[in-house]
Amino acid sequence: MAGRLPPRWHQTISRNPSLAVEKIQKALLEGVSEPRAPYHVLCALTAGERAIEDGFPFERLASVAELESWRKEVNRPIYHLHKWWAQRLGSVFRTILIAACLPKGADVFNLFYQPIRLDGVVVFDPFMGSGTTIGEAHKMGARAIGRDINPVAKFIVRNALRKWSKRQILETFDTLRSDVAETLWSFYRAKVDKSNSCDVLYYFWVKMVSCPCCGKSVDLFSSRIFSKHAYASRYPDAQSLCPDCGAIHKVRYDTARAHCPECNSHYNPQGGDVEGAYAHCPSCKERFAIAKTCRNSGHPPEHRMYAKMILLPDGSKKYMVIDDFDRALYSKATRELKNRGPCYPVIPVLEGYNTNQAINYGYTHWHQMFNDRQLLCLSILADRIRAIETSEIRELFACLFSGVLEFNNMFASFKGEGTGAVRHMFAHHILKPERTPLEANIWGTPKSSGAFSTLFESRLLRALDYQENPFELQPCPVNGKLEGKKIYGLSSPIGEDIATSYAEFERNGNTLYISCGNSSKTDLPDACVDLVVTDPPFFDNVHYSQLADFFYVWLRHILRTKEFTATSTRSEDEVQQTDPEIFRKNLSAVFAECRRVLKDEGLLIFTYHHSRQEGWGAVLGAVLDAGFMISAAQPTKAEMSVAAPKQQAKQPIDIDIILVCRKRPETFKARRWTDAKMKIAVRRANDQVKRFNAVGKQMSRNDVQAILMSQVICQLSTACTAEKVDQIIQKISSHIEQTIESIYSTQTLTVKEKEEQSQLILF
């Protein structure tokens, strides 16, 4: 038997025989006792050309990915335990990993719904983010190594993939509830009448600025309608605030004429004193720039409470104006916060592309993004979490607490009735000051959105359930609509002791190793990795560290451990610069390290898209500088099509490109760029667009551009040196633009209804 074991097992057995026996026994027991997975399909890593370089089933995967994208936090909850940016789809990365191991010609999609095992395959993700690659590799039995330069990312993934005791977590939550919930609830109460009180779900606030001309306060309302249904055309009732007396009354959401029953005034509820970036003073009629006025004041705008939503004893909700009891309760919170002394992090907001908008409104420190009641309640909860004795459980609840922050601050807003009420502060991927913020009940009620207690259930417990019973989605047509059926038994339960060094990873035979640091420098030995599968930051995109600091300062405040000693997560080595040369240099340094640790037959696979040719040139330069060439480019479904940044684009990019790279031989000499290579790129791009069209998917112009540019740089990677990339792309730029327009404008959706339904059944 010893001769049949992999070489790394020989080392483990000789170093620690008892541990090896324990792991073998555990594996055998799992194989015998796991009722949901009676067998596994072993997927051995193959030499030669792989399926991902040939027949990647992106058009069939699109329906699965689309389903997952609509409810990512439900369908892949382990990657949504906490906010992270550009969270990629688990179904896409599962398919990538399977296709990267199988030989050319294999039926990848058929194996998607098989209990695949990638035993012995080592996968490395140098831009780990929320951990999609690591989690999907771990689910299929591969040994996964994840690294990220941002400590918040490492913290999130470590908590998502650790082995947990659900009983211990539930007991800890119950203890927290008995210790602090009543105190926190006491600051979210309202008087229904003289003798009865009830819970407050939400307080509605408005920012105020002083008119630079007359000095009077101006409410920054762009509309007097502050609440309406998410599907207003079906549920037209809305709530409006009278500009004269401040009374709340019901109006139709689209009416231009309202009558206040309290003061008998008539007004247009669609208007306010704000139009775009400017405000109009109702007292002196001065028109002034809001951001400039805030900046000149030297401090953030003041706020005024004007309404609340209460939860009545019968479970119904009611809107009420703010009264003296509400103002007195808030004043009490302000006094108690002052009496507690320094109980929250006081850390400056550093300048940057994603923070400058907040700075321009006078926000200089992170704590200024919360009001006094929020700071008080958050500090009470943070202190209690810090007192949890078990360090791992303390970290998990700190992770939950950190997730609560994005919904409980003065940058959050009201989404409306009929949906999750709180729009979190990162809905626009920047720190956009909210002119009419929403304050939610921090501990929460069963009817709350974004509260500590509700996120405990919807995020933490949901992630634990997925750990115990992971599933994949299978699209099924039901009454003319596409719905997802959960397929269990394809993976073993998730959760593992996580190694903290490569030496420990090898010594103990761990299947997970997660670290934080610059991925251009790792502790991995040469040629130890079979696959590098990652999703690097896109050139000139969201700067994660600038936004992650919002969470980091509170995690640092609670945990006070060695990994949370710096005051910011920012790093000069971060691959996210707006300068294409610096982006290329930093990305190339990481790819070069990937080349060192990758086996000769290994693949570097990463997803990418960009709306400008400059972005494609930068990424190709990084690939070539690192000693790779691109062997294939495959399109795939990207994040949810209706995400806020995509809705704002006239021609959104709904796809990512999977770029498959191989090591370039030392003897490699670049061939000359020719018209023939451009024709190959155009033909392949056209074929891929037609494959999408054949399943009823129309591609946007930017989708077509991404597909064509990926095929162009694929051909360029064997035809030029890194130094000539930009020169050639510029030379063929007009041809590229003409081809994009031609492919985009000649699309034909050829799928028929019956064919589409039969295609879905194949899924």
ABEGO torsion letter per residue (X at the ends): XAAABBAAAAAAAAABAAAAAAAAAAAAAAAAABAABABBBBBBBBBEBBAAAABBBAAAAAAAAAAAAABAAAABAAAAABBBBGBBBAAAAAAAAAAAABBBGBBAAAAAABBBBABGBBBBBABAEAGAAAAAAAAAGBBBBBBBABAAAAAAAAAAABBBBAAAAAAAAAAAAAAAAAAAAAABBBBABAABBBBBABBBBBBBBBBAAAGBBBBBBABABABBBABAAABABBBBBBAAAGBBBBBBAABABBBBAAAGBBBBAABBABBEABBBBAAAGBBBBAAAAAAAAGBBBBBBBABBBBBBAAGBBBBBBBBAAAAAAAAAAAAAAAAAEBABBBBBBBBEAAAAAAAAAGBABAAAABBAAAAAAAAAAAAAAAABABAAAAAAAAAAAAAAAAABBAABBBAEBGBBABBBAAAAGBBBBBABBBBBBAAEBAABBGBAAAAAAAAAAAAAAAAABBBBBBBBBBGGBBBBBBBBGABBBBEBBBBABAAAAAAAGBABBBBBEBAABBABBBGABABBBBBBBBBGBBBAAAAAAAAAAAAAAAAGBAABABABABBAABBABABAAAAAAAAAAAAAAAAAABBAABBBBBBBBBABAAAAAAAAAAAAAAGBBBABBBBBBBBBAABAAAAABABBBABBBBBBBBBBBAABBBBBBBAAAAAAAAAAAAAAAAAAAAAGBBBBAAAAAAAAAAAAAAAAAAABBAAAAAAAAAAAAAAAAAAAAAAAAABBBABBAAAAAAAAAAX
